Each structure stands twice: as structure tokens, then as C-alpha cells.
């Protein structure tokens, strides 16, 4: 079997990722690439659940990923409160799965915006467990 590299695989060569790292836990609170950005906070599973992740959800946004169930929610709350307090953002979109544990990410972001005293538009997009789009709403 011939081994393909990323450059050789036409289906794998398109990405809209513009920065690194992307894990919430790896980010500091001074993040220059977020200045005046549209931020996508995506639950870890979303990129694997839908084929549309790059083209539909990540396009023209900066992304941070994490899991509100497996990671420390208080850490996320503190981190996002500091980020929202110190970095001017155009908008925040939370992309999450329909499962109950994923709803925690939206609540964390909503509370962090409140604690930061910021009126940044917050939108939630919910995907089904098969990667299908279920709902989009302003929070």
C-alpha cells in the first residue's frame, strides 16, 4: 500500500486553520491573533463529527477547542473571563454537540462574558451526534 502525504492527498489539502495552538488549555491570555477576530470555541468532537467543519464553521474565524466535560470547567471560566476582559473580539460562536455535557461550553462562555462585563455577540450552533446541523441561536 502506497503511503500518501498530506500534500499528495487532494481531500486532505484544504484547511482554513490560520494559527497554532488551538487547545484552550495551551493558550495564554495574551493572544494577538484574536484581536478583533470572530472567535469559534468548538467542542473537541465537532471537528470529527461533521465534514463541514473547515468550510462552514471555521472559515473566517479563529478557533479554540476543548471539552467542557473532560477538562476543568472552572479553568475555562477563568481563562475566558480573562481573554474577554483583555482582547477585543467581534463575536464568539460556540460550536457544540447535542449531548448534555457539551452544553456546559455555552454556559461557560456566557458566564465569562458576564464576568468580563463585555457585550460581545455570542451565538451557539448545535450539531447532532451524526454531525448534522440541528440549531443556531443567539445566546
HELIX and SHEET records of a PDB file:
HELIX    1   1 UNK A   10  UNK A   12  5                                   3    
HELIX    2   2 UNK A   24  UNK A   26  5                                   3    
HELIX    3   3 UNK A   32  UNK A   34  5                                   3    
HELIX    4   4 UNK A   46  UNK A   49  1                                   4    
HELIX    5   5 UNK A   53  UNK A   58  3                                   6    
HELIX    6   6 UNK A   73  UNK A   86  1                                  14    
HELIX    7   7 UNK A  100  UNK A  102  5                                   3    
HELIX    8   8 UNK A  103  UNK A  116  1                                  14    
SHEET    1   A 5 UNK A  62  UNK A  66  0                                        
SHEET    2   A 5 UNK A  37  UNK A  43  1                                        
SHEET    3   A 5 UNK A  89  UNK A  97  1                                        
SHEET    4   A 5 UNK A 121  UNK A 127  1                                        
SHEET    5   A 5 UNK A 133  UNK A 138 -1                                        
END                                                                             
